[in-house]
Amino acid sequence: MLLYEATDKDRAVYHFVKKPKDAKPLQLMVAYFTMHDVPRDQRLYRNDRIHSTLNQQKIYIDQLKGLMADCNKITPEDYVDMDYRNYSFKKIIKKYNKCN
């Protein structure tokens, strides 16, 4: 399995994987969303500060689980700390490539 990385004009990074039998690389998907610690309707004052954090919907993990299902050396724990970053993908792809 090969890993590709692309950047668009806004410098957003996208990752793609490709198995030798695949015609084209598959884009690994991620969705970002913010989570607020105080719901809007529960704020006492109109100008209360909102503390929010940026979270990921890790769609790419399910994609990789499907693509790597033929490797029994990859365990569910291997996916736990994954992040949408190059080093995270390289680590699991390296393990997968050792299977085949």
Residue pairs with C-beta under 8 A, 6 or more apart in sequence:
1 17
1 18
1 19
1 67
1 68
1 93
1 96
1 97
2 17
2 18
2 25
2 93
3 15
3 16
3 17
3 86
3 89
3 90
3 93
4 15
4 16
4 17
4 18
4 25
5 13
5 14
5 15
5 16
5 86
6 13
6 14
6 16
7 13
7 14
8 14
14 27
14 28
15 27
15 28
15 60
15 84
15 86
15 89
16 25
16 26
16 27
16 28
17 25
17 26
17 28
17 64
17 67
17 89
17 93
18 24
18 25
18 26
19 67
26 63
26 67
28 59
28 60
28 63
28 64
28 84
28 89
29 59
29 60
29 63
30 56
30 57
30 58
30 59
30 60
30 84
31 56
31 57
31 59
32 54
32 55
32 56
32 57
33 54
33 55
33 57
34 52
34 53
34 54
34 55
35 52
35 53
35 55
36 50
36 51
36 52
37 50
37 51
37 52
38 48
38 50
38 51
43 50
56 83
56 84
58 82
58 84
60 82
60 84
61 79
61 82
64 79
64 82
64 92
65 79
68 74
68 92
68 96
70 99
70 100
71 95
71 96
71 99
71 100
72 99
73 95
73 98
73 99
74 92
74 95
74 96
74 99
78 92
78 95
79 92
81 88
82 88
82 89
82 92
